[in-house]
Amino acid sequence: MDSARLPADWPYRAAARHIRLSPHDWWVIDTGPRDGPVVLLLHGAGGSGHSFRALIPYLSDNYRVIVPDLPGQGCTRAGGMRRLGLDAMAEDLTRLCVTAGFAPQAAIGHSAGAAIALRMADLTPLKAIVGINAALGTFDGAAGVMFPLMARALAAAPFVGSAVARLWGNAASVSKLLSGTGSPLDAAGQAQYLTLVRDSAHVNGTLGMMSQWRLEGLMARLPSLAEPVLLIASDRDNAVPPKVSRDAVQHMPNATYAEITGFGHLVHEEAADRVAEALLPWLAARL
């Protein structure tokens, strides 16, 4: 998506900027005190940095908060479609942080973004990693509800992004898709996802990520991950059931599990106060 076409009220638009670093043209929200510990927020597949709009205020008083759109999604233009998998994204995000001088001390990821955060721990020193409804099983998440398992075939087909955007780019479809995650969202939240789904480049980027997604290497490394990890799950998540996070905690030596009741996959958008309640004391003790 061209950032110039974002709605005027797009969350944190005024705090974002382009950072051109081969192979991608990144769109990055940068807010909070410049001298505070840096916290990196990573959205899930099919979303963008806007998904943290309700959680950022809980962090930005004490932390410098960096929120990139993932390659090919939101307003980050991917430099081709070959670096949209887990390992490539983690490598390119690490290079972005080093080049821009962000030096994150913690990474917080939602859904597939949590897997990227965990992968980044192999590449850059992190004091804390947080996953919110972490997609550490089969590829589900918002994108898994939006697009079927044919994603790998679809990603290779020409013009598929335009076709999907036309098919799903209406208010009724987006409302149904979000409800399917257990998080129907309010009218403003639905409108923001409608903006994304209507953008063919965003759809192509999401499908490209799904088509290249491989978790086997990350899952094999979890038992040797020494960094503190907090996995937060919500009991009404229809995309990534809480059992995924409960099971993953058992495979990491320094991991903690917390569960939030009454909300779905996009709990950080529905109930940021509940996420902050679980997150902030744990994070403050480690940064």
DOTITI-537077 format. One record per atom (N, C-alpha, C, O): x negated, y, z; residue in one letter. Coordinates in steps of 0.1 Angstrom, whole numbers, padded with zeros to 4 digits, always signed. Layout:
N
XYZA...
//
This chain:
287
-0008-0012+0000M+0000+0000+0000M-0009+0012+0000M-0019+0013+0007M-0005+0022-0008D-0012+0035-0008D-0008+0043+0004D+0004+0045+0007D-0018+0046+0013S-0015+0053+0025S-0007+0067+0023S+0000+0071+0031S-0009+0072+0011A-0002+0085+0008A+0013+0083+0006A+0021+0092+0007A+0017+0070+0004R+0031+0067+0003R+0038+0063+0016R+0049+0060+0017R+0030+0063+0027L+0036+0059+0040L+0047+0069+0044L+0045+0081+0041L+0057+0065+0050P+0067+0074+0055P+0061+0084+0065P+0051+0081+0072P+0066+0096+0066A+0060+0107+0074A+0059+0103+0089A+0051+0107+0096A+0069+0094+0093D+0070+0090+0107D+0063+0077+0110D+0065+0071+0120D+0055+0072+0100W+0048+0059+0102W+0039+0060+0115W+0032+0069+0117W+0040+0050+0124P+0033+0050+0137P+0018+0053+0135P+0011+0046+0128P+0013+0063+0142Y-0001+0066+0143Y-0007+0069+0130Y-0019+0068+0128Y+0001+0074+0120R-0004+0078+0107R-0015+0089+0109R-0025+0089+0102R-0012+0098+0118A-0022+0110+0119A-0035+0106+0126A-0045+0113+0125A-0035+0094+0133A-0047+0090+0139A-0055+0080+0131A-0065+0074+0136A-0051+0077+0119A-0057+0067+0110A-0065+0074+0099A-0063+0086+0095A-0075+0066+0094R-0083+0071+0083R-0088+0059+0074R-0088+0048+0079R-0092+0063+0062H-0098+0053+0054H-0113+0051+0057H-0120+0061+0059H-0118+0039+0057I-0132+0036+0058I-0136+0027+0047I-0132+0015+0047I-0143+0032+0037R-0147+0024+0026R-0160+0016+0029R-0170+0022+0030R-0159+0003+0029L-0170-0005+0032L-0168-0018+0024L-0159-0026+0027L-0177-0020+0015S-0176-0032+0006S-0174-0045+0014S-0181-0047+0023S-0164-0053+0010P-0156-0052-0002P-0143-0045-0001P-0135-0045-0011P-0139-0040+0011H-0126-0035+0013H-0126-0020+0015H-0136-0014+0018H-0114-0014+0013D-0111+0000+0017D-0102-0001+0029D-0090-0003+0027D-0107+0001+0041W-0100-0002+0053W-0091+0010+0057W-0095+0022+0054W-0080+0008+0063W-0072+0018+0069W-0072+0015+0084W-0068+0004+0089W-0077+0024+0092V-0080+0022+0106V-0074+0032+0115V-0077+0044+0114V-0066+0028+0125I-0062+0037+0136I-0073+0038+0146I-0079+0028+0150I-0076+0050+0150D-0087+0053+0160D-0081+0063+0170D-0080+0075+0167D-0078+0058+0182T-0072+0067+0192T-0076+0064+0206T-0082+0053+0208T-0074+0073+0215G-0079+0071+0229G-0092+0078+0231G-0098+0083+0221G-0097+0079+0243P-0110+0086+0246P-0122+0080+0239P-0124+0068+0239P-0130+0089+0233R-0141+0084+0225R-0152+0077+0234R-0160+0069+0229R-0152+0081+0247D-0162+0075+0256D-0157+0063+0264D-0163+0058+0273D-0145+0059+0261G-0139+0048+0268G-0143+0034+0262G-0148+0034+0250G-0142+0023+0269P-0145+0010+0263P-0136+0008+0251P-0125+0012+0251P-0142+0002+0241V-0135+0000+0228V-0127-0013+0228V-0133-0024+0231V-0114-0012+0225V-0106-0024+0224V-0101-0025+0209V-0095-0015+0204V-0103-0036+0203L-0099-0038+0189L-0086-0046+0189L-0085-0056+0195L-0076-0041+0182L-0063-0047+0180L-0061-0053+0166L-0064-0046+0156L-0057-0066+0165L-0056-0072+0152L-0042-0078+0151L-0038-0086+0158L-0036-0073+0140H-0022-0077+0138H-0021-0091+0132H-0031-0097+0127H-0009-0096+0131G-0007-0109+0125G-0004-0109+0110G-0003-0098+0104G-0003-0120+0104A-0001-0121+0089A+0013-0115+0086A+0023-0118+0093A+0014-0107+0076G+0027-0101+0072G+0030-0088+0079G+0040-0082+0076G+0021-0084+0088G+0023-0072+0095G+0013-0061+0091G+0007-0062+0081G+0011-0051+0100S+0001-0041+0099S-0002-0036+0112S+0004-0040+0122S-0011-0026+0113G-0015-0021+0126G-0003-0014+0133G-0003-0012+0145G+0007-0010+0125H+0019-0004+0131H+0026-0013+0142H+0032-0008+0150H+0023-0026+0141S+0030-0035+0150S+0026-0033+0165S+0033-0038+0174S+0015-0026+0167F+0010-0023+0180F+0015-0009+0185F+0010-0004+0196F+0024-0003+0178R+0028+0011+0181R+0033+0012+0196R+0031+0023+0202R+0040+0002+0201A+0045+0003+0215A+0035+0000+0225A+0036+0004+0237A+0025-0008+0221L+0015-0012+0231L+0003-0002+0232L-0003-0001+0243L+0000+0005+0221I-0011+0014+0221I-0011+0024+0233I-0021+0027+0239I+0001+0030+0236P+0001+0040+0246P-0003+0035+0260P-0008+0042+0268P-0001+0022+0262Y-0005+0016+0275Y-0020+0014+0276Y-0026+0013+0287Y-0027+0014+0264L-0041+0012+0264L-0049+0025+0262L-0060+0026+0267L-0043+0035+0255S-0051+0046+0250S-0054+0056+0261S-0062+0066+0258S-0049+0055+0273D-0053+0064+0283D-0068+0061+0288D-0075+0070+0292D-0071+0048+0288N-0084+0044+0294N-0093+0038+0283N-0105+0037+0286N-0088+0034+0272Y-0097+0027+0262Y-0096+0034+0249Y-0086+0041+0245Y-0107+0034+0241R-0107+0038+0227R-0101+0026+0219R-0106+0015+0220R-0090+0028+0213V-0082+0018+0206V-0084+0018+0191V-0082+0028+0185V-0089+0007+0186I-0092+0006+0171I-0083-0004+0165I-0083-0015+0170I-0075+0000+0155V-0065-0009+0150V-0066-0008+0134V-0060+0000+0128V-0073-0018+0128P-0074-0019+0114P-0062-0026+0108P-0057-0036+0114P-0057-0022+0096D-0049-0031+0088D-0058-0042+0083D-0069-0039+0078D-0054-0054+0083L-0062-0065+0077L-0063-0064+0062L-0054-0058+0056L-0074-0069+0056P-0076-0068+0042P-0064-0073+0034P-0059-0084+0036P-0059-0064+0024G-0048-0068+0016G-0035-0065+0022G-0024-0066+0015G-0034-0061+0035Q-0021-0059+0041Q-0021-0044+0046Q-0031-0038+0049Q-0008-0040+0048G-0007-0026+0052G-0013-0017+0042G-0011-0018+0030G-0022-0008+0046C-0029+0002+0038C-0044-0001+0035C-0051+0007+0029C-0048-0013+0040T-0062-0017+0037T-0062-0024+0023T-0056-0035+0021T-0069-0018+0013R-0070-0024+0000R-0081-0034+0000R-0093-0031+0002R-0078-0047-0004A-0088-0057-0004A-0096-0056-0017A-0091-0053-0027A-0109-0059-0015G-0118-0059-0027G-0117-0072-0033G-0127-0080-0033G-0106-0076-0040G-0105-0089-0045G-0098-0098-0035G-0095-0094-0024G-0095-0110-0039M-0086-0119-0032M-0094-0131-0026M-0088-0141-0021M-0107-0130-0026R-0115-0142-0021R-0120-0141-0007R-0125-0151-0002R-0117-0130+0000R-0122-0129+0014R-0110-0126+0023R-0110-0117+0031R-0099-0134+0022L-0087-0132+0030L-0085-0144+0040L-0075-0144+0046L-0095-0153+0041G-0094-0164+0050G-0099-0160+0064G-0104-0149+0066G-0098-0169+0073L-0102-0166+0087L-0116-0162+0089L-0119-0152+0094L-0125-0170+0084D-0140-0167+0085D-0144-0155+0078D-0151-0146+0084D-0139-0153+0066A-0142-0141+0058A-0137-0128+0065A-0144-0118+0066A-0125-0128+0070M-0119-0117+0077M-0127-0113+0090M-0130-0102+0092M-0131-0124+0097A-0138-0121+0109A-0152-0115+0106A-0157-0106+0113A-0158-0120+0096E-0171-0115+0092E-0170-0100+0087E-0178-0092+0091E-0160-0097+0079D-0158-0084+0074D-0154-0074+0084D-0158-0062+0084D-0146-0078+0094L-0142-0070+0105L-0154-0067+0114L-0156-0056+0119L-0163-0077+0116T-0175-0075+0124T-0184-0064+0117T-0189-0056+0123T-0185-0066+0104R-0193-0056+0096R-0187-0042+0097R-0194-0032+0098R-0174-0041+0096L-0167-0028+0098L-0171-0022+0111L-0174-0010+0112L-0170-0030+0122C-0172-0024+0136C-0187-0020+0137C-0189-0009+0143C-0196-0028+0132V-0210-0024+0133V-0213-0011+0125V-0219-0002+0130V-0208-0011+0113T-0211+0001+0104T-0204+0013+0109T-0210+0024+0109T-0192+0012+0114A-0185+0024+0119A-0189+0028+0134A-0185+0038+0139A-0197+0019+0140G-0201+0022+0154G-0191+0020+0164G-0191+0027+0175G-0181+0011+0162F-0170+0009+0172F-0175+0001+0184F-0171+0004+0195F-0183-0010+0182A-0188-0018+0193A-0177-0023+0202A-0177-0019+0214A-0167-0030+0198P-0156-0034+0207P-0161-0043+0218P-0169-0052+0216P-0156-0040+0230Q-0158-0049+0242Q-0147-0059+0243Q-0150-0070+0250Q-0136-0057+0238A-0125-0066+0239A-0117-0066+0225A-0117-0056+0218A-0112-0078+0222A-0103-0079+0210A-0090-0085+0214A-0089-0095+0221A-0079-0079+0210I-0066-0083+0213I-0059-0086+0199I-0058-0078+0191I-0055-0099+0198G-0048-0102+0185G-0035-0108+0187G-0032-0115+0196G-0026-0105+0178H-0012-0111+0177H-0012-0121+0167H-0016-0119+0155H-0006-0133+0170S-0004-0144+0160S-0017-0148+0153S-0026-0152+0160S-0018-0146+0140A-0030-0150+0133A-0041-0141+0137A-0053-0144+0136A-0038-0128+0141G-0049-0119+0146G-0056-0124+0158G-0068-0121+0160G-0049-0133+0166A-0056-0139+0178A-0067-0148+0173A-0077-0149+0180A-0064-0156+0163A-0074-0166+0158A-0086-0158+0153A-0097-0162+0154A-0084-0147+0146I-0095-0138+0141I-0103-0133+0153I-0115-0133+0152I-0096-0129+0163A-0103-0124+0175A-0112-0134+0181A-0123-0132+0185A-0107-0146+0182L-0115-0157+0188L-0127-0161+0179L-0137-0164+0183L-0124-0160+0166R-0135-0163+0156R-0146-0152+0157R-0158-0155+0156R-0142-0139+0159M-0152-0129+0161M-0161-0130+0172M-0172-0125+0173M-0157-0138+0183A-0165-0140+0194A-0178-0147+0191A-0188-0146+0198A-0178-0154+0179D-0191-0161+0175D-0200-0151+0168D-0212-0154+0165D-0195-0139+0164L-0202-0130+0156L-0206-0117+0163L-0215-0110+0158L-0199-0113+0173T-0202-0101+0180T-0199-0102+0195T-0190-0110+0199T-0207-0096+0204P-0205-0098+0218P-0192-0092+0223P-0189-0080+0221P-0183-0100+0229L-0171-0095+0234L-0170-0100+0249L-0174-0111+0253L-0164-0091+0257K-0163-0094+0271K-0149-0100+0274K-0147-0106+0285K-0140-0098+0265A-0126-0104+0268A-0119-0105+0254A-0121-0097+0245A-0111-0116+0254I-0103-0118+0242I-0089-0121+0246I-0086-0129+0256I-0079-0115+0240V-0065-0117+0243V-0057-0121+0231V-0059-0115+0220V-0049-0132+0232G-0040-0136+0221G-0026-0135+0226G-0022-0139+0237G-0018-0128+0218I-0003-0127+0220I+0004-0136+0210I+0003-0133+0198I+0011-0146+0215N+0017-0156+0207N+0007-0160+0196N+0010-0160+0184N-0004-0165+0200A-0016-0168+0192A-0012-0180+0182A-0008-0191+0187A-0014-0178+0169A-0012-0188+0159A-0024-0197+0158A-0032-0196+0150A-0024-0207+0167L-0035-0216+0168L-0031-0231+0165L-0037-0240+0169L-0020-0231+0157G-0016-0244+0153G-0014-0243+0138G-0021-0237+0131G-0003-0250+0132T+0000-0248+0118T+0003-0234+0116T+0008-0227+0125T+0001-0229+0104F+0003-0215+0100F+0018-0212+0101F+0025-0214+0092F+0022-0205+0112D+0036-0201+0113D+0035-0186+0114D+0031-0179+0105D+0040-0180+0125G+0040-0166+0126G+0050-0159+0117G+0058-0166+0110G+0051-0146+0117A+0061-0139+0109A+0059-0143+0095A+0070-0144+0088A+0047-0144+0090A+0045-0147+0076A+0050-0161+0073A+0055-0164+0062A+0049-0170+0082G+0053-0184+0080G+0069-0185+0079G+0074-0194+0072G+0076-0175+0085V+0090-0175+0084V+0094-0168+0071V+0103-0172+0064V+0086-0158+0067M+0089-0150+0055M+0086-0158+0042M+0094-0157+0033M+0075-0166+0043F+0071-0173+0030F+0070-0188+0034F+0064-0192+0044F+0075-0197+0025P+0074-0211+0028P+0061-0217+0026P+0051-0210+0022P+0060-0230+0028L+0047-0237+0027L+0041-0237+0013L+0030-0242+0011L+0048-0232+0003M+0043-0231-0011M+0034-0220-0013M+0030-0217-0024M+0029-0213-0002A+0021-0201-0003A+0009-0203-0011A+0005-0194-0019A+0002-0214-0010R-0010-0216-0017R-0008-0216-0032R-0015-0210-0040R+0003-0223-0036A+0006-0223-0050A+0011-0209-0055A+0007-0204-0066A+0019-0202-0047L+0024-0189-0050L+0013-0179-0051L+0014-0170-0060L+0003-0180-0042A-0007-0170-0042A-0015-0170-0055A-0021-0160-0059A-0015-0181-0062A-0023-0183-0075A-0014-0178-0087A-0020-0177-0098A-0002-0176-0085A+0007-0173-0096A+0007-0158-0099A+0007-0150-0089A+0007-0154-0111P+0007-0140-0115P+0020-0133-0111P+0031-0140-0113P+0020-0121-0107F+0031-0113-0104F+0040-0118-0093F+0051-0113-0091F+0035-0127-0085V+0044-0133-0074V+0047-0122-0064V+0058-0122-0058V+0037-0113-0061G+0040-0103-0051G+0051-0094-0055G+0060-0091-0046G+0052-0090-0067S+0063-0082-0072S+0076-0089-0071S+0086-0084-0067S+0076-0102-0074A+0088-0110-0074A+0093-0112-0059A+0105-0110-0057A+0084-0115-0050V+0088-0116-0036V+0093-0103-0030V+0103-0103-0023V+0086-0092-0034A+0090-0079-0029A+0105-0076-0034A+0112-0070-0026A+0108-0079-0046R+0121-0077-0051R+0131-0086-0044R+0142-0081-0041R+0128-0098-0042L+0137-0108-0036L+0140-0105-0022L+0152-0105-0018L+0129-0102-0014W+0131-0100+0001W+0131-0085+0005W+0134-0082+0017W+0129-0076-0004G+0128-0062-0001G+0141-0055+0001G+0143-0045-0006G+0150-0060+0010N+0162-0054+0013N+0165-0055+0028N+0160-0064+0034N+0173-0047+0033A+0175-0046+0047A+0181-0059+0053A+0177-0063+0064A+0190-0065+0046A+0196-0077+0051A+0186-0089+0052A+0186-0096+0062A+0178-0090+0042S+0168-0101+0042S+0158-0099+0053S+0154-0108+0060S+0153-0087+0055V+0143-0084+0065V+0149-0086+0079V+0142-0092+0088V+0161-0082+0081S+0168-0084+0094S+0169-0099+0097S+0167-0103+0108S+0172-0107+0087K+0173-0121+0088K+0160-0128+0091K+0159-0136+0100K+0150-0123+0084L+0136-0129+0086L+0131-0126+0100L+0125-0134+0107L+0133-0113+0105L+0128-0110+0118L+0136-0117+0129L+0130-0122+0139L+0149-0119+0127S+0157-0126+0137S+0152-0140+0138S+0153-0147+0148S+0147-0146+0126G+0142-0159+0126G+0130-0161+0135G+0127-0173+0139G+0122-0151+0138T+0111-0152+0147T+0115-0151+0161T+0106-0153+0170T+0128-0148+0164G+0132-0146+0178G+0131-0132+0182G+0134-0128+0194G+0127-0123+0173S+0125-0109+0176S+0133-0100+0165S+0127-0096+0155S+0145-0098+0167P+0153-0090+0157P+0149-0076+0156P+0151-0070+0145P+0143-0070+0166L+0138-0056+0166L+0150-0046+0164L+0161-0050+0160L+0146-0033+0167D+0156-0023+0165D+0156-0018+0151D+0148-0022+0143D+0164-0008+0148A+0165-0003+0134A+0152+0003+0129A+0149+0001+0118A+0145+0010+0138A+0132+0016+0134A+0122+0005+0130A+0115+0006+0120A+0121-0005+0139G+0112-0016+0136G+0115-0024+0124G+0106-0027+0116G+0128-0026+0121Q+0132-0033+0109Q+0129-0024+0097Q+0124-0030+0087Q+0130-0011+0098A+0127-0003+0086A+0112-0003+0083A+0109-0002+0071A+0104-0004+0093Q+0090-0004+0091Q+0086-0017+0084Q+0077-0017+0074Q+0091-0028+0088Y+0088-0041+0081Y+0094-0041+0067Y+0088-0047+0057Y+0105-0034+0065L+0111-0033+0051L+0101-0026+0042L+0100-0029+0031L+0095-0015+0047T+0085-0008+0039T+0074-0017+0035T+0070-0016+0023T+0069-0026+0044L+0059-0035+0040L+0063-0045+0030L+0056-0048+0020L+0075-0051+0032V+0079-0062+0024V+0082-0057+0010V+0081-0065+0000V+0086-0044+0008R+0088-0039-0005R+0076-0036-0013R+0077-0033-0025R+0064-0037-0006D+0052-0034-0013D+0045-0047-0018D+0041-0055-0011D+0044-0048-0032S+0039-0060-0038S+0024-0063-0034S+0021-0075-0032S+0016-0053-0032A+0002-0055-0028A+0001-0061-0014A-0007-0070-0012A+0010-0056-0005H+0010-0062+0008H+0015-0077+0008H+0009-0085+0015H+0025-0079+0000V+0029-0093-0001V+0018-0102-0007V+0016-0113-0002V+0011-0097-0017N+0000-0105-0023N-0011-0108-0013N-0016-0119-0012N-0014-0097-0005G-0024-0099+0005G-0020-0109+0016G-0029-0117+0020G-0008-0109+0020T-0003-0118+0030T-0003-0133+0024T-0008-0142+0031T+0001-0135+0012L+0001-0148+0006L-0014-0152+0004L-0017-0164+0006L-0022-0143+0000G-0036-0147-0001G-0043-0151+0012G-0050-0161+0012G-0039-0145+0023M-0044-0149+0036M-0039-0163+0039M-0047-0171+0044M-0026-0165+0037M-0021-0178+0040M-0027-0189+0032M-0029-0200+0037M-0030-0186+0019S-0035-0196+0010S-0049-0201+0014S-0053-0212+0011S-0056-0191+0021Q-0070-0194+0024Q-0072-0198+0039Q-0083-0200+0044Q-0061-0199+0046W-0062-0200+0061W-0066-0215+0065W-0060-0224+0061W-0077-0215+0072R-0082-0228+0078R-0086-0226+0092R-0094-0218+0096R-0080-0235+0101L-0083-0233+0115L-0092-0244+0121L-0096-0243+0132L-0095-0254+0113E-0103-0266+0118E-0116-0262+0125E-0119-0267+0136E-0123-0253+0118G-0136-0249+0124G-0135-0242+0137G-0142-0244+0147G-0125-0233+0138L-0123-0225+0150L-0119-0234+0161L-0124-0234+0173L-0109-0243+0159M-0104-0252+0169M-0115-0261+0174M-0115-0264+0186M-0124-0265+0166A-0135-0274+0170A-0145-0266+0179A-0152-0272+0188A-0146-0253+0178R-0155-0245+0186R-0149-0240+0199R-0156-0236+0208R-0136-0241+0201L-0130-0236+0213L-0136-0242+0226L-0137-0234+0235L-0139-0254+0227P-0145-0259+0240P-0158-0253+0243P-0162-0254+0255P-0165-0247+0234S-0178-0240+0237S-0176-0225+0238S-0187-0218+0240S-0164-0220+0238L-0162-0205+0239L-0163-0201+0253L-0154-0204+0261L-0174-0194+0257A-0176-0190+0271A-0169-0177+0275A-0166-0175+0287A-0165-0169+0265E-0159-0156+0269E-0145-0158+0275E-0138-0168+0273E-0141-0149+0285P-0128-0150+0291P-0117-0148+0280P-0118-0139+0272P-0107-0156+0281V-0096-0156+0272V-0083-0155+0279V-0081-0163+0289V-0074-0147+0275L-0060-0147+0280L-0051-0149+0269L-0051-0142+0259L-0042-0159+0270L-0032-0162+0260L-0019-0159+0266L-0014-0166+0276L-0012-0150+0260I+0002-0146+0264I+0012-0151+0254I+0010-0149+0242I+0022-0159+0259A+0032-0164+0250A+0046-0160+0255A+0047-0156+0266A+0055-0160+0246S+0069-0157+0250S+0078-0169+0247S+0077-0175+0236S+0088-0171+0256D+0095-0183+0256D+0105-0185+0244D+0110-0196+0241D+0109-0173+0238R+0119-0174+0227R+0112-0172+0213R+0118-0169+0203R+0099-0175+0213D+0092-0174+0200D+0095-0186+0191D+0092-0197+0194D+0102-0183+0180N+0106-0194+0171N+0096-0197+0160N+0097-0206+0153N+0085-0189+0160A+0075-0190+0150A+0063-0198+0155A+0058-0207+0149A+0058-0194+0167V+0047-0200+0174V+0051-0204+0188V+0050-0196+0197V+0057-0216+0190P+0062-0219+0203P+0051-0218+0214P+0039-0220+0212P+0055-0215+0227P+0046-0214+0238P+0037-0225+0240P+0026-0224+0245P+0041-0237+0236K+0033-0249+0237K+0020-0248+0230K+0010-0254+0234K+0019-0240+0219V+0007-0238+0212V-0004-0232+0221V-0015-0236+0221V+0000-0221+0228S-0009-0214+0237S-0012-0223+0249S-0024-0223+0253S-0002-0229+0254R-0005-0238+0266R-0015-0249+0263R-0024-0251+0271R-0014-0255+0251D-0023-0265+0247D-0037-0259+0244D-0047-0265+0248D-0038-0248+0238A-0051-0242+0235A-0059-0238+0247A-0071-0240+0247A-0052-0233+0257V-0058-0230+0270V-0066-0242+0276V-0077-0241+0282V-0060-0254+0274Q-0066-0266+0279Q-0080-0269+0273Q-0088-0277+0278Q-0082-0263+0261H-0094-0266+0253H-0105-0256+0255H-0116-0257+0249H-0103-0246+0263M-0113-0235+0265M-0117-0234+0280M-0108-0236+0289M-0130-0233+0282P-0134-0234+0296P-0131-0222+0305P-0131-0223+0317P-0127-0210+0299N-0125-0198+0307N-0113-0191+0302N-0113-0179+0299N-0102-0199+0301A-0089-0193+0295A-0078-0193+0306A-0078-0202+0314A-0069-0184+0304T-0058-0182+0313T-0045-0181+0305T-0045-0175+0294T-0034-0186+0310Y-0022-0186+0302Y-0011-0178+0310Y-0010-0179+0323Y-0004-0169+0303A+0007-0162+0309A+0019-0163+0300A+0018-0162+0288A+0031-0164+0305E+0043-0165+0297E+0053-0154+0301E+0055-0151+0312E+0059-0148+0290I+0069-0138+0292I+0082-0144+0288I+0083-0150+0277I+0093-0142+0296T+0106-0148+0292T+0115-0138+0286T+0114-0126+0289T+0123-0143+0277G+0134-0134+0272G+0131-0128+0258G+0139-0120+0253G+0119-0131+0252F+0115-0124+0240F+0109-0133+0230F+0106-0145+0234F+0108-0129+0218G+0104-0137+0207G+0089-0135+0202G+0081-0130+0210G+0087-0138+0190H+0073-0137+0184H+0067-0123+0185H+0055-0122+0187H+0075-0113+0183L+0070-0099+0183L+0072-0093+0196L+0077-0082+0197L+0069-0100+0207V+0071-0095+0220V+0064-0082+0223V+0069-0074+0231V+0052-0080+0217H+0045-0067+0219H+0052-0055+0212H+0049-0044+0216H+0062-0058+0204E+0070-0047+0198E+0083-0046+0206E+0088-0035+0208E+0088-0057+0210E+0101-0057+0218E+0099-0052+0232E+0108-0045+0237E+0089-0057+0238A+0087-0055+0253A+0073-0052+0256A+0066-0060+0263A+0067-0041+0251A+0053-0037+0253A+0050-0036+0268A+0039-0039+0273A+0060-0031+0276D+0058-0030+0290D+0055-0043+0297D+0047-0044+0306D+0062-0054+0293R+0060-0067+0298R+0046-0072+0294R+0039-0079+0302R+0042-0070+0282V+0029-0074+0277V+0018-0067+0285V+0008-0073+0289V+0020-0054+0287A+0010-0045+0294A+0009-0050+0308A-0002-0050+0314A+0020-0054+0314E+0020-0059+0328E+0011-0071+0330E+0004-0073+0339E+0011-0080+0320A+0003-0092+0320A-0011-0089+0316A-0021-0095+0321A-0013-0079+0307L-0026-0077+0300L-0035-0067+0308L-0047-0071+0310L-0030-0056+0313L-0038-0045+0318L-0047-0049+0330L-0059-0046+0330L-0041-0055+0340P-0050-0059+0352P-0061-0069+0348P-0072-0068+0353P-0057-0079+0339W-0067-0089+0335W-0078-0082+0327W-0090-0085+0329W-0074-0073+0318L-0084-0066+0310L-0093-0057+0319L-0105-0057+0317L-0087-0049+0328A-0095-0040+0336A-0105-0047+0345A-0116-0042+0348A-0102-0060+0349A-0112-0067+0357A-0124-0072+0349A-0134-0077+0355A-0123-0071+0336R-0134-0076+0328R-0141-0066+0319R-0151-0069+0313R-0137-0054+0319L-0143-0043+0312L-0149-0033+0321L-0155-0023+0317L
//
